[in-house]
Structure formats: C-alpha cells, structure tokens
C-alpha cells in the first residue's frame, strides 16, 4: 500500500507537461511591451503571459476572428507552437 | 449479487475505468492540446454512463441505494472504531460520499475545461483557474479514495485494489 501511495505521489510530480521555448536567460529576451505592441498589428490579444516553459504566450483572435493561442520563443520571436 | 460474496459486474468496472483512466492520463497530457480534450470528454462520457446506471440499475449502483444518510455515516464510523464486522453489499457510507464528490469533481473539470475553449471565455483567467483548482481537489479526492481502499483491505483482510479489475469484492 505504501508503495502505491508513494508511486502516486511520484507520478503526480511529473504532471503538467509544458511547452518549452528557450533556455536563454531573460536578459536575452525581447522586451515584452514592444513585442506585444508588434503582435497587436496582426492579432487581437486577450492575454499575454510568460509561461513556466520560458515562452511568450498569447491568447486572442486573428484578423478573421478565429481563436488563436500562440507560444513564441522570447529570444527571436519565432512561433514555437500555435493552435 | 449477495452480501456474502458481493462483486462488481463488468459494466460497473468498465465505466469506472472509463472515468478513471482519462482523469489520470490528463495529468500527463498537455492542457489545451487535442488529446487532453478528447480524453477529458471520454471521462465525461463515462460519467454520463455512470449517471444513467445510477438511475436505471437495480443493484448497488443505483444512487438510491447509496448509504448517504448521517445515521449511516455515524454507524459506519462507530463500527470502524469498534472493530465489529459489517459487510456492505455495495459502497460503504464514507466511500459513497467520496464517490459523489469525485463524480462532481470530474463534472466540474469537464465544464471548466469546456468553458476554456469557448470564444466568450477565451483568454480569461478564471475558467483556467477553476480548472486548475479542480485538478488539485481531484488529487486530494484520489488520495482519499486510495486511502479508503487501503483501510478496507486491512479491515476486511482482502485485496480491495483488485476488486475493480476482477470484480470480486
């Protein structure tokens, strides 16, 4: 029984898989405000955040009104994941 | 099914795992991705089946047969401390309450998850916060579930963990 509980605790610590964008220090990252302003030319941004996986992530809508969620590499601004 | 040798029928077992396995899997599948959503909805589907079973079945799966009353819970707690033997054909009072909270938790995970994908709530923090909150309460409830099974094992001297696989209680 103890092994099962222990195993369960171990497994739950592995949880919450994450998109990772960079390992570079934040000093190398693009300025958030400038980057966000730039994105606003293409997207309507509802939320802009820095993820635990070191990404700039936005939630919003594209020009066609479709929902978008995009993870950017904060160093070069490239799209790492989009859905 | 009788009180001497109760067992879980194959539908109960299938539905249990149809709810349980997706819930556990979704801790590993990245939130928001299609697999996470599909798996989550599988769990909701299992929950729907369990609800139908709870309404229509004749045996211990029927919601009416869950020993939920305060007197039942008190009696069960008493018996736990008195060490007197008492077999429940279905779920005992504490287990019954835990399962109700588990089912509700899965339902709220499903609702908050679905809301996260809706245009009206897109990008808002609170549906995500809710979903995350219920993922934490889910872990607590899961722990209680396993703890109860362990205590059941010790109390009745049986391998309770296998019951939902083999059917034998």
Interface residues (C-beta under 8 A of the other chain):
Chain A: X1 X4 X5 X8 X11 X12 X14 X15 X16 X17 X18 X19 X45 X46 X47 X59 X60 X61 X67 X69 X83
Chain B: X27 X28 X29 X30 X31 X32 X33 X119 X122 X123 X124 X125 X139 X142 X143 X146 X147 X150 X153 X161
